[in-house]
């Protein structure tokens, strides 16, 4: 990884999947991330970086759009 080690609860950007997620835990080389609006966790190996304001806004807009289509609670 790039030396960055996020804290549990922090919003990060997973560069491999190009998604923003909340850090739920860490096991071995993997970080467990959950989408901003909830949902199924995924294992991220990195690289990770802190989510920027633009990353957070983009994730929030995507969630709002999914809710308007009935795809998210």
mmJSON file of the N, C-alpha and C atoms, coordinates in Angstrom:
{"data_MODEL":{"atom_site":{
"group_PDB":["ATOM","ATOM","ATOM","ATOM","ATOM","ATOM","ATOM","ATOM","ATOM","ATOM","ATOM","ATOM","ATOM","ATOM","ATOM","ATOM","ATOM","ATOM","ATOM","ATOM","ATOM","ATOM","ATOM","ATOM","ATOM","ATOM","ATOM","ATOM","ATOM","ATOM","ATOM","ATOM","ATOM","ATOM","ATOM","ATOM","ATOM","ATOM","ATOM","ATOM","ATOM","ATOM","ATOM","ATOM","ATOM","ATOM","ATOM","ATOM","ATOM","ATOM","ATOM","ATOM","ATOM","ATOM","ATOM","ATOM","ATOM","ATOM","ATOM","ATOM","ATOM","ATOM","ATOM","ATOM","ATOM","ATOM","ATOM","ATOM","ATOM","ATOM","ATOM","ATOM","ATOM","ATOM","ATOM","ATOM","ATOM","ATOM","ATOM","ATOM","ATOM","ATOM","ATOM","ATOM","ATOM","ATOM","ATOM","ATOM","ATOM","ATOM","ATOM","ATOM","ATOM","ATOM","ATOM","ATOM","ATOM","ATOM","ATOM","ATOM","ATOM","ATOM","ATOM","ATOM","ATOM","ATOM","ATOM","ATOM","ATOM","ATOM","ATOM","ATOM","ATOM","ATOM","ATOM","ATOM","ATOM","ATOM","ATOM","ATOM","ATOM","ATOM","ATOM","ATOM","ATOM","ATOM","ATOM","ATOM","ATOM","ATOM","ATOM","ATOM","ATOM","ATOM","ATOM","ATOM","ATOM","ATOM","ATOM","ATOM","ATOM","ATOM","ATOM","ATOM","ATOM","ATOM","ATOM","ATOM","ATOM","ATOM","ATOM","ATOM","ATOM","ATOM","ATOM","ATOM","ATOM","ATOM","ATOM","ATOM","ATOM","ATOM","ATOM","ATOM","ATOM","ATOM","ATOM","ATOM","ATOM","ATOM","ATOM","ATOM","ATOM","ATOM","ATOM","ATOM","ATOM","ATOM","ATOM","ATOM","ATOM","ATOM","ATOM","ATOM","ATOM","ATOM","ATOM","ATOM","ATOM","ATOM","ATOM","ATOM","ATOM","ATOM","ATOM","ATOM","ATOM","ATOM","ATOM","ATOM","ATOM","ATOM","ATOM","ATOM","ATOM","ATOM","ATOM","ATOM","ATOM","ATOM","ATOM","ATOM","ATOM","ATOM","ATOM","ATOM","ATOM","ATOM","ATOM"],
"id":[1,2,3,4,5,6,7,8,9,10,11,12,13,14,15,16,17,18,19,20,21,22,23,24,25,26,27,28,29,30,31,32,33,34,35,36,37,38,39,40,41,42,43,44,45,46,47,48,49,50,51,52,53,54,55,56,57,58,59,60,61,62,63,64,65,66,67,68,69,70,71,72,73,74,75,76,77,78,79,80,81,82,83,84,85,86,87,88,89,90,91,92,93,94,95,96,97,98,99,100,101,102,103,104,105,106,107,108,109,110,111,112,113,114,115,116,117,118,119,120,121,122,123,124,125,126,127,128,129,130,131,132,133,134,135,136,137,138,139,140,141,142,143,144,145,146,147,148,149,150,151,152,153,154,155,156,157,158,159,160,161,162,163,164,165,166,167,168,169,170,171,172,173,174,175,176,177,178,179,180,181,182,183,184,185,186,187,188,189,190,191,192,193,194,195,196,197,198,199,200,201,202,203,204,205,206,207,208,209,210,211,212,213,214,215,216,217,218,219],
"type_symbol":["N","C","C","N","C","C","N","C","C","N","C","C","N","C","C","N","C","C","N","C","C","N","C","C","N","C","C","N","C","C","N","C","C","N","C","C","N","C","C","N","C","C","N","C","C","N","C","C","N","C","C","N","C","C","N","C","C","N","C","C","N","C","C","N","C","C","N","C","C","N","C","C","N","C","C","N","C","C","N","C","C","N","C","C","N","C","C","N","C","C","N","C","C","N","C","C","N","C","C","N","C","C","N","C","C","N","C","C","N","C","C","N","C","C","N","C","C","N","C","C","N","C","C","N","C","C","N","C","C","N","C","C","N","C","C","N","C","C","N","C","C","N","C","C","N","C","C","N","C","C","N","C","C","N","C","C","N","C","C","N","C","C","N","C","C","N","C","C","N","C","C","N","C","C","N","C","C","N","C","C","N","C","C","N","C","C","N","C","C","N","C","C","N","C","C","N","C","C","N","C","C","N","C","C","N","C","C","N","C","C","N","C","C","N","C","C","N","C","C"],
"label_atom_id":["N","CA","C","N","CA","C","N","CA","C","N","CA","C","N","CA","C","N","CA","C","N","CA","C","N","CA","C","N","CA","C","N","CA","C","N","CA","C","N","CA","C","N","CA","C","N","CA","C","N","CA","C","N","CA","C","N","CA","C","N","CA","C","N","CA","C","N","CA","C","N","CA","C","N","CA","C","N","CA","C","N","CA","C","N","CA","C","N","CA","C","N","CA","C","N","CA","C","N","CA","C","N","CA","C","N","CA","C","N","CA","C","N","CA","C","N","CA","C","N","CA","C","N","CA","C","N","CA","C","N","CA","C","N","CA","C","N","CA","C","N","CA","C","N","CA","C","N","CA","C","N","CA","C","N","CA","C","N","CA","C","N","CA","C","N","CA","C","N","CA","C","N","CA","C","N","CA","C","N","CA","C","N","CA","C","N","CA","C","N","CA","C","N","CA","C","N","CA","C","N","CA","C","N","CA","C","N","CA","C","N","CA","C","N","CA","C","N","CA","C","N","CA","C","N","CA","C","N","CA","C","N","CA","C","N","CA","C","N","CA","C","N","CA","C","N","CA","C","N","CA","C","N","CA","C"],
"label_alt_id":[null,null,null,null,null,null,null,null,null,null,null,null,null,null,null,null,null,null,null,null,null,null,null,null,null,null,null,null,null,null,null,null,null,null,null,null,null,null,null,null,null,null,null,null,null,null,null,null,null,null,null,null,null,null,null,null,null,null,null,null,null,null,null,null,null,null,null,null,null,null,null,null,null,null,null,null,null,null,null,null,null,null,null,null,null,null,null,null,null,null,null,null,null,null,null,null,null,null,null,null,null,null,null,null,null,null,null,null,null,null,null,null,null,null,null,null,null,null,null,null,null,null,null,null,null,null,null,null,null,null,null,null,null,null,null,null,null,null,null,null,null,null,null,null,null,null,null,null,null,null,null,null,null,null,null,null,null,null,null,null,null,null,null,null,null,null,null,null,null,null,null,null,null,null,null,null,null,null,null,null,null,null,null,null,null,null,null,null,null,null,null,null,null,null,null,null,null,null,null,null,null,null,null,null,null,null,null,null,null,null,null,null,null,null,null,null,null,null,null],
"label_comp_id":["UNK","UNK","UNK","UNK","UNK","UNK","UNK","UNK","UNK","UNK","UNK","UNK","UNK","UNK","UNK","UNK","UNK","UNK","UNK","UNK","UNK","UNK","UNK","UNK","UNK","UNK","UNK","UNK","UNK","UNK","UNK","UNK","UNK","UNK","UNK","UNK","UNK","UNK","UNK","UNK","UNK","UNK","UNK","UNK","UNK","UNK","UNK","UNK","UNK","UNK","UNK","UNK","UNK","UNK","UNK","UNK","UNK","UNK","UNK","UNK","UNK","UNK","UNK","UNK","UNK","UNK","UNK","UNK","UNK","UNK","UNK","UNK","UNK","UNK","UNK","UNK","UNK","UNK","UNK","UNK","UNK","UNK","UNK","UNK","UNK","UNK","UNK","UNK","UNK","UNK","UNK","UNK","UNK","UNK","UNK","UNK","UNK","UNK","UNK","UNK","UNK","UNK","UNK","UNK","UNK","UNK","UNK","UNK","UNK","UNK","UNK","UNK","UNK","UNK","UNK","UNK","UNK","UNK","UNK","UNK","UNK","UNK","UNK","UNK","UNK","UNK","UNK","UNK","UNK","UNK","UNK","UNK","UNK","UNK","UNK","UNK","UNK","UNK","UNK","UNK","UNK","UNK","UNK","UNK","UNK","UNK","UNK","UNK","UNK","UNK","UNK","UNK","UNK","UNK","UNK","UNK","UNK","UNK","UNK","UNK","UNK","UNK","UNK","UNK","UNK","UNK","UNK","UNK","UNK","UNK","UNK","UNK","UNK","UNK","UNK","UNK","UNK","UNK","UNK","UNK","UNK","UNK","UNK","UNK","UNK","UNK","UNK","UNK","UNK","UNK","UNK","UNK","UNK","UNK","UNK","UNK","UNK","UNK","UNK","UNK","UNK","UNK","UNK","UNK","UNK","UNK","UNK","UNK","UNK","UNK","UNK","UNK","UNK","UNK","UNK","UNK","UNK","UNK","UNK"],
"label_asym_id":["A","A","A","A","A","A","A","A","A","A","A","A","A","A","A","A","A","A","A","A","A","A","A","A","A","A","A","A","A","A","A","A","A","A","A","A","A","A","A","A","A","A","A","A","A","A","A","A","A","A","A","A","A","A","A","A","A","A","A","A","A","A","A","A","A","A","A","A","A","A","A","A","A","A","A","A","A","A","A","A","A","A","A","A","A","A","A","A","A","A","A","A","A","A","A","A","A","A","A","A","A","A","A","A","A","A","A","A","A","A","A","A","A","A","A","A","A","A","A","A","A","A","A","A","A","A","A","A","A","A","A","A","A","A","A","A","A","A","A","A","A","A","A","A","A","A","A","A","A","A","A","A","A","A","A","A","A","A","A","A","A","A","A","A","A","A","A","A","A","A","A","A","A","A","A","A","A","A","A","A","A","A","A","A","A","A","A","A","A","A","A","A","A","A","A","A","A","A","A","A","A","A","A","A","A","A","A","A","A","A","A","A","A","A","A","A","A","A","A"],
"label_entity_id":["1","1","1","1","1","1","1","1","1","1","1","1","1","1","1","1","1","1","1","1","1","1","1","1","1","1","1","1","1","1","1","1","1","1","1","1","1","1","1","1","1","1","1","1","1","1","1","1","1","1","1","1","1","1","1","1","1","1","1","1","1","1","1","1","1","1","1","1","1","1","1","1","1","1","1","1","1","1","1","1","1","1","1","1","1","1","1","1","1","1","1","1","1","1","1","1","1","1","1","1","1","1","1","1","1","1","1","1","1","1","1","1","1","1","1","1","1","1","1","1","1","1","1","1","1","1","1","1","1","1","1","1","1","1","1","1","1","1","1","1","1","1","1","1","1","1","1","1","1","1","1","1","1","1","1","1","1","1","1","1","1","1","1","1","1","1","1","1","1","1","1","1","1","1","1","1","1","1","1","1","1","1","1","1","1","1","1","1","1","1","1","1","1","1","1","1","1","1","1","1","1","1","1","1","1","1","1","1","1","1","1","1","1","1","1","1","1","1","1"],
"label_seq_id":[1,1,1,2,2,2,3,3,3,4,4,4,5,5,5,6,6,6,7,7,7,8,8,8,9,9,9,10,10,10,11,11,11,12,12,12,13,13,13,14,14,14,15,15,15,16,16,16,17,17,17,18,18,18,19,19,19,20,20,20,21,21,21,22,22,22,23,23,23,24,24,24,25,25,25,26,26,26,27,27,27,28,28,28,29,29,29,30,30,30,31,31,31,32,32,32,33,33,33,34,34,34,35,35,35,36,36,36,37,37,37,38,38,38,39,39,39,40,40,40,41,41,41,42,42,42,43,43,43,44,44,44,45,45,45,46,46,46,47,47,47,48,48,48,49,49,49,50,50,50,51,51,51,52,52,52,53,53,53,54,54,54,55,55,55,56,56,56,57,57,57,58,58,58,59,59,59,60,60,60,61,61,61,62,62,62,63,63,63,64,64,64,65,65,65,66,66,66,67,67,67,68,68,68,69,69,69,70,70,70,71,71,71,72,72,72,73,73,73],
"pdbx_PDB_ins_code":[null,null,null,null,null,null,null,null,null,null,null,null,null,null,null,null,null,null,null,null,null,null,null,null,null,null,null,null,null,null,null,null,null,null,null,null,null,null,null,null,null,null,null,null,null,null,null,null,null,null,null,null,null,null,null,null,null,null,null,null,null,null,null,null,null,null,null,null,null,null,null,null,null,null,null,null,null,null,null,null,null,null,null,null,null,null,null,null,null,null,null,null,null,null,null,null,null,null,null,null,null,null,null,null,null,null,null,null,null,null,null,null,null,null,null,null,null,null,null,null,null,null,null,null,null,null,null,null,null,null,null,null,null,null,null,null,null,null,null,null,null,null,null,null,null,null,null,null,null,null,null,null,null,null,null,null,null,null,null,null,null,null,null,null,null,null,null,null,null,null,null,null,null,null,null,null,null,null,null,null,null,null,null,null,null,null,null,null,null,null,null,null,null,null,null,null,null,null,null,null,null,null,null,null,null,null,null,null,null,null,null,null,null,null,null,null,null,null,null],
"Cartn_x":[0.847,0.0,0.892,0.314,1.055,1.453,1.376,1.727,0.565,-0.527,-1.713,-2.507,-2.818,-3.62,-4.822,-6.005,-7.203,-7.702,-8.458,-9.089,-10.477,-10.96,-12.312,-13.31,-14.265,-15.272,-14.938,-13.705,-13.265,-13.758,-14.079,-14.431,-13.155,-13.021,-11.827,-12.232,-11.301,-11.493,-10.646,-11.305,-10.631,-10.276,-9.005,-8.589,-8.754,-8.734,-8.891,-10.313,-11.312,-12.717,-13.319,-12.604,-13.069,-14.355,-14.423,-15.602,-15.184,-16.116,-15.932,-16.595,-15.912,-16.48,-16.063,-16.829,-16.516,-15.752,-14.643,-13.815,-14.532,-14.771,-15.448,-14.464,-13.328,-12.35,-11.163,-10.235,-9.0,-8.635,-8.384,-8.012,-6.898,-5.709,-4.571,-4.284,-4.134,-3.845,-5.1,-6.269,-7.539,-8.201,-8.862,-9.691,-11.123,-11.997,-13.418,-14.08,-14.662,-15.303,-16.775,-17.594,-19.035,-19.43,-20.312,-20.748,-21.338,-21.306,-21.747,-23.184,-24.077,-25.477,-25.806,-24.789,-25.002,-24.97,-25.083,-25.052,-23.954,-23.662,-22.694,-21.263,-20.518,-19.113,-18.3,-17.168,-16.226,-14.837,-13.985,-12.599,-11.748,-11.058,-10.18,-8.739,-7.91,-6.502,-5.703,-6.294,-5.632,-5.273,-4.696,-4.392,-5.643,-5.598,-6.649,-6.085,-6.982,-6.598,-7.793,-7.565,-8.71,-9.641,-10.931,-11.901,-11.867,-11.8,-11.828,-13.273,-13.445,-14.797,-15.541,-14.842,-15.465,-15.883,-15.044,-15.382,-16.646,-16.722,-17.872,-19.143,-19.032,-20.174,-20.66,-19.743,-20.093,-20.813,-20.309,-20.945,-22.342,-22.504,-23.811,-24.811,-24.372,-25.244,-25.646,-24.688,-24.997,-26.038,-25.914,-26.877,-28.26,-28.307,-29.581,-30.243,-29.469,-30.015,-30.557,-29.826,-30.284,-31.576,-31.673,-32.9,-34.077,-33.844,-34.931,-35.423,-34.55,-34.945,-35.498,-35.508,-36.005,-35.012,-33.738,-32.704,-32.012,-32.259,-31.629,-32.691,-32.524,-33.507,-33.408],
"Cartn_y":[-1.173,0.0,1.236,2.392,3.641,4.197,3.387,3.836,4.451,4.714,5.302,4.189,4.354,3.385,4.095,3.889,4.591,4.06,4.885,4.518,3.949,3.101,2.566,3.723,3.685,4.734,5.817,5.869,6.912,6.611,7.663,7.503,7.527,6.514,6.399,6.142,6.387,6.107,4.898,3.851,2.629,2.819,3.012,3.3,2.104,0.889,-0.298,-0.412,-0.114,-0.234,1.112,2.183,3.556,3.851,3.385,3.616,4.212,4.969,5.511,4.55,4.278,3.405,3.812,3.349,3.591,2.384,2.628,1.546,0.891,-0.41,-1.18,-2.028,-2.339,-3.16,-3.467,-4.232,-4.58,-6.009,-6.837,-8.235,-8.594,-8.861,-9.177,-8.022,-8.315,-7.24,-6.534,-6.921,-6.392,-5.434,-4.425,-3.496,-3.787,-3.892,-4.098,-2.724,-2.47,-1.186,-1.416,-0.467,-0.52,0.728,0.597,1.767,2.851,4.081,5.229,5.073,4.593,4.463,3.13,2.356,1.029,-0.002,-1.235,-2.299,-3.298,-4.112,-5.198,-4.676,-5.124,-4.758,-5.424,-4.817,-5.457,-5.379,-6.291,-6.329,-5.531,-4.549,-3.713,-3.994,-4.185,-4.413,-3.132,-2.189,-0.909,-0.707,0.414,1.484,2.263,2.709,3.542,4.925,5.896,7.255,7.894,8.947,9.629,10.151,10.048,10.567,12.087,12.674,14.133,14.607,15.9,16.468,16.114,16.126,15.777,14.31,13.424,11.997,11.787,12.471,12.339,12.869,14.002,14.583,13.643,13.101,12.184,10.944,10.393,9.216,9.565,10.745,11.18,11.377,11.941,12.146,10.792,9.864,8.527,7.84,7.996,7.409,8.044,9.363,10.057,9.622,9.458,9.0,7.581,6.704,5.32,5.28,6.128,6.187,6.675,7.642,8.182,7.144,6.199,5.121,3.906,3.978,2.867,1.739,2.0,0.972,0.908,1.9,1.961,2.384,1.917,2.295,3.755],
"Cartn_z":[0.0,0.0,0.0,0.095,0.007,1.373,2.423,3.76,4.516,3.849,4.482,5.155,6.42,7.168,7.762,7.167,7.636,8.972,9.652,10.92,10.645,11.538,11.434,11.444,10.536,10.423,9.42,8.98,8.05,6.633,5.894,4.484,3.658,2.789,1.956,0.509,-0.388,-1.804,-2.153,-2.664,-3.096,-4.562,-4.84,-6.2,-7.129,-6.602,-7.444,-7.987,-7.154,-7.581,-7.961,-7.654,-7.904,-7.159,-5.895,-5.059,-3.715,-3.13,-1.788,-0.813,0.294,1.305,2.697,3.671,5.077,5.593,6.254,6.782,7.957,7.821,8.851,9.66,9.078,9.774,8.885,9.446,8.745,9.112,8.122,8.354,7.381,7.922,7.062,6.119,4.811,3.85,3.35,3.847,3.334,4.317,3.744,4.497,4.117,5.095,4.811,4.702,3.531,3.259,2.983,3.408,3.169,2.384,1.391,0.623,1.533,1.07,1.855,2.348,1.525,1.926,2.57,2.918,3.471,2.356,2.732,1.739,2.043,1.063,1.225,1.259,2.256,2.368,1.269,0.961,0.049,0.658,0.235,0.7,-0.271,0.257,-0.551,-0.153,-1.128,-0.861,-1.068,-1.717,-1.902,-3.362,-3.658,-2.722,-2.293,-1.056,-0.489,-0.224,-0.224,0.165,0.84,1.626,2.237,1.144,1.364,0.397,0.427,-0.751,-0.853,-0.755,-0.642,-0.614,-1.902,-3.026,-4.308,-4.332,-3.771,-3.695,-2.866,-1.733,-0.835,-1.493,-2.182,-2.87,-3.969,-4.739,-5.818,-5.28,-4.172,-3.558,-3.055,-2.481,-1.992,-3.12,-4.232,-5.389,-5.971,-6.072,-6.588,-5.707,-4.392,-3.469,-3.652,-3.755,-3.94,-5.245,-6.291,-7.575,-7.462,-6.785,-6.61,-5.8,-4.781,-3.991,-4.843,-5.703,-6.529,-7.532,-7.896,-8.801,-8.061,-6.717,-5.918,-5.758,-6.016,-5.937,-4.581,-3.731,-2.417,-1.396,-0.163,0.879,1.27],
"occupancy":[1.0,1.0,1.0,1.0,1.0,1.0,1.0,1.0,1.0,1.0,1.0,1.0,1.0,1.0,1.0,1.0,1.0,1.0,1.0,1.0,1.0,1.0,1.0,1.0,1.0,1.0,1.0,1.0,1.0,1.0,1.0,1.0,1.0,1.0,1.0,1.0,1.0,1.0,1.0,1.0,1.0,1.0,1.0,1.0,1.0,1.0,1.0,1.0,1.0,1.0,1.0,1.0,1.0,1.0,1.0,1.0,1.0,1.0,1.0,1.0,1.0,1.0,1.0,1.0,1.0,1.0,1.0,1.0,1.0,1.0,1.0,1.0,1.0,1.0,1.0,1.0,1.0,1.0,1.0,1.0,1.0,1.0,1.0,1.0,1.0,1.0,1.0,1.0,1.0,1.0,1.0,1.0,1.0,1.0,1.0,1.0,1.0,1.0,1.0,1.0,1.0,1.0,1.0,1.0,1.0,1.0,1.0,1.0,1.0,1.0,1.0,1.0,1.0,1.0,1.0,1.0,1.0,1.0,1.0,1.0,1.0,1.0,1.0,1.0,1.0,1.0,1.0,1.0,1.0,1.0,1.0,1.0,1.0,1.0,1.0,1.0,1.0,1.0,1.0,1.0,1.0,1.0,1.0,1.0,1.0,1.0,1.0,1.0,1.0,1.0,1.0,1.0,1.0,1.0,1.0,1.0,1.0,1.0,1.0,1.0,1.0,1.0,1.0,1.0,1.0,1.0,1.0,1.0,1.0,1.0,1.0,1.0,1.0,1.0,1.0,1.0,1.0,1.0,1.0,1.0,1.0,1.0,1.0,1.0,1.0,1.0,1.0,1.0,1.0,1.0,1.0,1.0,1.0,1.0,1.0,1.0,1.0,1.0,1.0,1.0,1.0,1.0,1.0,1.0,1.0,1.0,1.0,1.0,1.0,1.0,1.0,1.0,1.0,1.0,1.0,1.0,1.0,1.0,1.0],
"B_iso_or_equiv":[0.0,0.0,0.0,0.0,0.0,0.0,0.0,0.0,0.0,0.0,0.0,0.0,0.0,0.0,0.0,0.0,0.0,0.0,0.0,0.0,0.0,0.0,0.0,0.0,0.0,0.0,0.0,0.0,0.0,0.0,0.0,0.0,0.0,0.0,0.0,0.0,0.0,0.0,0.0,0.0,0.0,0.0,0.0,0.0,0.0,0.0,0.0,0.0,0.0,0.0,0.0,0.0,0.0,0.0,0.0,0.0,0.0,0.0,0.0,0.0,0.0,0.0,0.0,0.0,0.0,0.0,0.0,0.0,0.0,0.0,0.0,0.0,0.0,0.0,0.0,0.0,0.0,0.0,0.0,0.0,0.0,0.0,0.0,0.0,0.0,0.0,0.0,0.0,0.0,0.0,0.0,0.0,0.0,0.0,0.0,0.0,0.0,0.0,0.0,0.0,0.0,0.0,0.0,0.0,0.0,0.0,0.0,0.0,0.0,0.0,0.0,0.0,0.0,0.0,0.0,0.0,0.0,0.0,0.0,0.0,0.0,0.0,0.0,0.0,0.0,0.0,0.0,0.0,0.0,0.0,0.0,0.0,0.0,0.0,0.0,0.0,0.0,0.0,0.0,0.0,0.0,0.0,0.0,0.0,0.0,0.0,0.0,0.0,0.0,0.0,0.0,0.0,0.0,0.0,0.0,0.0,0.0,0.0,0.0,0.0,0.0,0.0,0.0,0.0,0.0,0.0,0.0,0.0,0.0,0.0,0.0,0.0,0.0,0.0,0.0,0.0,0.0,0.0,0.0,0.0,0.0,0.0,0.0,0.0,0.0,0.0,0.0,0.0,0.0,0.0,0.0,0.0,0.0,0.0,0.0,0.0,0.0,0.0,0.0,0.0,0.0,0.0,0.0,0.0,0.0,0.0,0.0,0.0,0.0,0.0,0.0,0.0,0.0,0.0,0.0,0.0,0.0,0.0,0.0],
"pdbx_formal_charge":[null,null,null,null,null,null,null,null,null,null,null,null,null,null,null,null,null,null,null,null,null,null,null,null,null,null,null,null,null,null,null,null,null,null,null,null,null,null,null,null,null,null,null,null,null,null,null,null,null,null,null,null,null,null,null,null,null,null,null,null,null,null,null,null,null,null,null,null,null,null,null,null,null,null,null,null,null,null,null,null,null,null,null,null,null,null,null,null,null,null,null,null,null,null,null,null,null,null,null,null,null,null,null,null,null,null,null,null,null,null,null,null,null,null,null,null,null,null,null,null,null,null,null,null,null,null,null,null,null,null,null,null,null,null,null,null,null,null,null,null,null,null,null,null,null,null,null,null,null,null,null,null,null,null,null,null,null,null,null,null,null,null,null,null,null,null,null,null,null,null,null,null,null,null,null,null,null,null,null,null,null,null,null,null,null,null,null,null,null,null,null,null,null,null,null,null,null,null,null,null,null,null,null,null,null,null,null,null,null,null,null,null,null,null,null,null,null,null,null],
"auth_seq_id":[1,1,1,2,2,2,3,3,3,4,4,4,5,5,5,6,6,6,7,7,7,8,8,8,9,9,9,10,10,10,11,11,11,12,12,12,13,13,13,14,14,14,15,15,15,16,16,16,17,17,17,18,18,18,19,19,19,20,20,20,21,21,21,22,22,22,23,23,23,24,24,24,25,25,25,26,26,26,27,27,27,28,28,28,29,29,29,30,30,30,31,31,31,32,32,32,33,33,33,34,34,34,35,35,35,36,36,36,37,37,37,38,38,38,39,39,39,40,40,40,41,41,41,42,42,42,43,43,43,44,44,44,45,45,45,46,46,46,47,47,47,48,48,48,49,49,49,50,50,50,51,51,51,52,52,52,53,53,53,54,54,54,55,55,55,56,56,56,57,57,57,58,58,58,59,59,59,60,60,60,61,61,61,62,62,62,63,63,63,64,64,64,65,65,65,66,66,66,67,67,67,68,68,68,69,69,69,70,70,70,71,71,71,72,72,72,73,73,73],
"auth_comp_id":["UNK","UNK","UNK","UNK","UNK","UNK","UNK","UNK","UNK","UNK","UNK","UNK","UNK","UNK","UNK","UNK","UNK","UNK","UNK","UNK","UNK","UNK","UNK","UNK","UNK","UNK","UNK","UNK","UNK","UNK","UNK","UNK","UNK","UNK","UNK","UNK","UNK","UNK","UNK","UNK","UNK","UNK","UNK","UNK","UNK","UNK","UNK","UNK","UNK","UNK","UNK","UNK","UNK","UNK","UNK","UNK","UNK","UNK","UNK","UNK","UNK","UNK","UNK","UNK","UNK","UNK","UNK","UNK","UNK","UNK","UNK","UNK","UNK","UNK","UNK","UNK","UNK","UNK","UNK","UNK","UNK","UNK","UNK","UNK","UNK","UNK","UNK","UNK","UNK","UNK","UNK","UNK","UNK","UNK","UNK","UNK","UNK","UNK","UNK","UNK","UNK","UNK","UNK","UNK","UNK","UNK","UNK","UNK","UNK","UNK","UNK","UNK","UNK","UNK","UNK","UNK","UNK","UNK","UNK","UNK","UNK","UNK","UNK","UNK","UNK","UNK","UNK","UNK","UNK","UNK","UNK","UNK","UNK","UNK","UNK","UNK","UNK","UNK","UNK","UNK","UNK","UNK","UNK","UNK","UNK","UNK","UNK","UNK","UNK","UNK","UNK","UNK","UNK","UNK","UNK","UNK","UNK","UNK","UNK","UNK","UNK","UNK","UNK","UNK","UNK","UNK","UNK","UNK","UNK","UNK","UNK","UNK","UNK","UNK","UNK","UNK","UNK","UNK","UNK","UNK","UNK","UNK","UNK","UNK","UNK","UNK","UNK","UNK","UNK","UNK","UNK","UNK","UNK","UNK","UNK","UNK","UNK","UNK","UNK","UNK","UNK","UNK","UNK","UNK","UNK","UNK","UNK","UNK","UNK","UNK","UNK","UNK","UNK","UNK","UNK","UNK","UNK","UNK","UNK"],
"auth_asym_id":["A","A","A","A","A","A","A","A","A","A","A","A","A","A","A","A","A","A","A","A","A","A","A","A","A","A","A","A","A","A","A","A","A","A","A","A","A","A","A","A","A","A","A","A","A","A","A","A","A","A","A","A","A","A","A","A","A","A","A","A","A","A","A","A","A","A","A","A","A","A","A","A","A","A","A","A","A","A","A","A","A","A","A","A","A","A","A","A","A","A","A","A","A","A","A","A","A","A","A","A","A","A","A","A","A","A","A","A","A","A","A","A","A","A","A","A","A","A","A","A","A","A","A","A","A","A","A","A","A","A","A","A","A","A","A","A","A","A","A","A","A","A","A","A","A","A","A","A","A","A","A","A","A","A","A","A","A","A","A","A","A","A","A","A","A","A","A","A","A","A","A","A","A","A","A","A","A","A","A","A","A","A","A","A","A","A","A","A","A","A","A","A","A","A","A","A","A","A","A","A","A","A","A","A","A","A","A","A","A","A","A","A","A","A","A","A","A","A","A"],
"auth_atom_id":["N","CA","C","N","CA","C","N","CA","C","N","CA","C","N","CA","C","N","CA","C","N","CA","C","N","CA","C","N","CA","C","N","CA","C","N","CA","C","N","CA","C","N","CA","C","N","CA","C","N","CA","C","N","CA","C","N","CA","C","N","CA","C","N","CA","C","N","CA","C","N","CA","C","N","CA","C","N","CA","C","N","CA","C","N","CA","C","N","CA","C","N","CA","C","N","CA","C","N","CA","C","N","CA","C","N","CA","C","N","CA","C","N","CA","C","N","CA","C","N","CA","C","N","CA","C","N","CA","C","N","CA","C","N","CA","C","N","CA","C","N","CA","C","N","CA","C","N","CA","C","N","CA","C","N","CA","C","N","CA","C","N","CA","C","N","CA","C","N","CA","C","N","CA","C","N","CA","C","N","CA","C","N","CA","C","N","CA","C","N","CA","C","N","CA","C","N","CA","C","N","CA","C","N","CA","C","N","CA","C","N","CA","C","N","CA","C","N","CA","C","N","CA","C","N","CA","C","N","CA","C","N","CA","C","N","CA","C","N","CA","C","N","CA","C","N","CA","C","N","CA","C","N","CA","C"],
"pdbx_PDB_model_num":[1,1,1,1,1,1,1,1,1,1,1,1,1,1,1,1,1,1,1,1,1,1,1,1,1,1,1,1,1,1,1,1,1,1,1,1,1,1,1,1,1,1,1,1,1,1,1,1,1,1,1,1,1,1,1,1,1,1,1,1,1,1,1,1,1,1,1,1,1,1,1,1,1,1,1,1,1,1,1,1,1,1,1,1,1,1,1,1,1,1,1,1,1,1,1,1,1,1,1,1,1,1,1,1,1,1,1,1,1,1,1,1,1,1,1,1,1,1,1,1,1,1,1,1,1,1,1,1,1,1,1,1,1,1,1,1,1,1,1,1,1,1,1,1,1,1,1,1,1,1,1,1,1,1,1,1,1,1,1,1,1,1,1,1,1,1,1,1,1,1,1,1,1,1,1,1,1,1,1,1,1,1,1,1,1,1,1,1,1,1,1,1,1,1,1,1,1,1,1,1,1,1,1,1,1,1,1,1,1,1,1,1,1,1,1,1,1,1,1]
}}}
